[in-house]
Amino acid sequence: MKKSEKLILRKLNLKKDISKKYLNWMNDPLVHEYTEQKNIKHSLATISKFVKEKNRCKNEFLYGIFLKKTNSYIHIGNIKLGPINSVHKNAEISYFIGEKELWGKGYSTIAIEKIIKLAKKMGIKKLRAGLYEMNIGSKKVLTKNNFKIEGKFQSEIIYNGKRYNTYWFGRVL
C-alpha cells in the first residue's frame, strides 16, 4: 500500500475524535511553535466548540488527517480548507501534524495533495497558505505541492523576542 493510500482526510467526529491526545497537541508548544495557536490555552470544551462550528460552517472545512494502522485509522493531525471566497473561488489552507514522531515523513505533503483534490471538486481555483519565515518544514511541504511565494511581510511577527517576516504562498489550481 502506497503512503498516500494509507492517509485519509475526513470531517472530525465530536464523539470519537476530540480526545486527550488532540488536546495535548493543541497545547504542545512544539506542535504549534510556528502558529498563532501557541498563544491560546485549549481545553476539550474549546476544541469541541471549534470543531462543531467548522462542521456547521458553509465556507470552512476542517478535516482530521488519519493514518491507516492495521485495521483502523489513527488521528495524526488536521487540515483546514477555508475560509472560501465563493465569488473569487479562492481559499486558505492551514494544517498541522500533531504526532511528532511522524514529522518529516511526508504526511503533510500528502494531506495537502488531498485537500487540493477536494478544493478542485468544489470549484476553487486558487489556494494560499501563510507561514513564519523560520518554518522550513512548511516551506518544503508547500513547495513540493507547487505553491509559490507570493508575498513577504517584513517584520510581521515577534518570535522569541525578535521580529521576523511572514510569507504567503499560493497555487493556482
Secondary structure, DSSP 8 states (H G I E B T S, - for coil): --GGGGEEEEE--TTTT--HHHHHHHT-TTTTTTSGGGGS---HHHHHHHHHHHHH-SS-EEEEEEEEETTEEEEEEEEEEEEEETTTTEEEEEEEE--GGGTTSSHHHHHHHHHHHHHHHTT--EEEEEEETT-HHHHHHHHHTT-EEEEEEEEEEEETTEEEEEEEEEEE-
